[in-house]
Each structure stands twice: as structure tokens, then as C-alpha cells.
Amino acid sequence: MRQNNPSTFRHTSCRSLCWKSRAAVTRSEKRHRRRRPRGKTVMGGSVEQISASKCFECQVLRFQHTSPALGGTLAKFHLILPPKAESQSVPCLIWLSGLSCTDENFVFKAAPYKAAAEHGVAILVPDVSPRGIDDEFGSSAGFYVDATVPEYKTNYNMYTYCTEELPNLIKSEFADSVDLSRCSIFGHSMGGHGALVIALKNPSKFRSVSAFAPILNPVNCPWGVKYFSGFLGSDHEAWKAYDATELIRSAGKLVFAAPILVDQGDKDGFLEQGQLLPSNFEHACAEAGQPLLLNYRPGYDHGYFFISTFIADHIAHHANILNSA
């Protein structure tokens, strides 16, 4: 069955899709399209649009590019643009996904589109690890660190990818649509860990941070010990640089004026297994004077049914902060 192309962002590649269908372009829309930056070589690799869809008036775009930070591998990401982005730059949320995910899980399962359209925010969704490497240990498990162990340090630099390379690419390619000077970050599980660590280490880049069922004290949980040992070696002090609880303890003071928002299902099996450790983070925030809104949601587990139930709350939380600045 032939489907209508919900056409989007136009790059110079003949294989890319259009921002608008040609028949529907008005003079005003032509001016908007001219404002959009053209595809070009960025960060050592060309950006190629590989899919485009539309949901609740949001453009749902997927791109790929060669990533120097990830050792020259091909990295994919999604960018959700609200209708407001057709005429002006909008604030941006960065979403980081969890173990076993790609850049597609959030896009297909979290249902963020209605809230993104209503609040006029873009959502940037990177992958969770480098791809195309013959490696089972780190596949879909980059843990948002820069690896120091020789076996992994060439490719596993998700921290640098998410804090420098991808934001710089967005600034270059989407400056007329996305305003990264107004940016917040959120995530789930391993991605919640990544969001908190990245925000706490870079408070000048983010206005707020939130998480769903995050791994909050990885130096003390089985997942953290496994992946930190693999990526960072045996130096436990080095692990603390990628641990939200340890970063709050080290700061010893308020980092974000806005409360850190955490939602946690009380029927989460990983909570019961000691993988998430929210009470450790709660105590560290209390000692440091960092406002924290920790919600235990009755009956919810660790999955995307949980996320999709409360995703609008998180988007509204960030949008209120970003749009008030």
C-alpha cells in the first residue's frame, strides 16, 4: 500500500525527504524552508535524514551520521519537532534511553507528541551505544561514560557524544529550529542515570533534569559494578565521576534551583533487586540541600507503560522552566 510521505527537513542529499510536500508550499512556507540550514559535512561526517513521520502535528525525524566520538561508527538519532519549530527556534529536551534500547524505543512507546506540541518543545533522542562493533558486552549498554579501558575507549564515549558532539551537530544543522541555550535533559533507567550525571556535571548547559526509574547509585549496584568495571577498570574513584549520588555528595550544595524530578514505580522488580537505590540519592540530596521531587507510583513497574503514563508531566515540568526563562 502506498503511503503519503509526511515530508520533513530537507537536506541536500537526493535520498533525503522534504520538509513540506511541494504542492503544499506557500510563499510563507518557502521563507521558513529557506531559514532551515542545509545538509553539510559536520563533525567529520555528513548528516543524512533516513525517515520522517508526523504525529500530533509534530515532525518525527530520524537521522544518521558518522561519529568521531564513537570511533567512526554510524550513529542514529531522532529529533521530534513541534509545529512551532516551523517558524521559530524552540527549547529542547534531550531524552536518554535505557539498557537494551535504541533511539527508537522512546519514539514508538513513550507517547510524547501531544505534550511536545502543546508546550512547543523539541525532543532529541540519541542512541544508547555505538553500533556495528563486534561486541556483546557494550551493545545497547554504553552507560553514558567515556571508557578508559583500552578495549573500549575508541568507541565507547557516549558521555562526549551526548554532551559535545551531538549538541554541536544540532546547533550547526538545526539552529533555526532548536535553541540549545534553553535545554533540559531526562531519561529512563540507565538513561535516567545518564541524564542526572550529565546534568550534574554540566549545570550551565541544562535548566532542569528528571528521570524515570533511574540507576541512581551505580557504584553500589550490580549493573553499575559490571559496566563500570568493563568500561572504566578497577579504579573505584573514577567510577564516582559517573554516579549521581556521589556527584551530589561531592557538590555538597544546591546544583539546580528547580527540583530534580524522579518518578519510580513501586512494583519495579529492579527496585526490589537493589539496582536503582533511590533512597541513597534522596539522602544525598537532603544533605546537600538539593530540591528533589521523588514520586513513588503505586502499581507501576519499570517499563514504557509506566513512562507513557507520566511523560506529559515530565515534559510540562521542563517546559515550564524553559519557557519562563
PyMOL commands that set and color helices and strands:
alter all, ss='L'
color gray80, all
select helices_A, chain A and resi 22-24+27-35+83-86+105-109+113-119+158-173+190-201+218-220+222-232+236-242+244-251+269-272+278-288+304-324
alter helices_A, ss='H'
color red, helices_A
select strands_A, chain A and resi 41-42+45-46+48-55+58-67+73-81+90-96+122-126+178-188+209-212+260-265+292-297
alter strands_A, ss='S'
color yellow, strands_A
deselect
rebuild
show_as cartoon
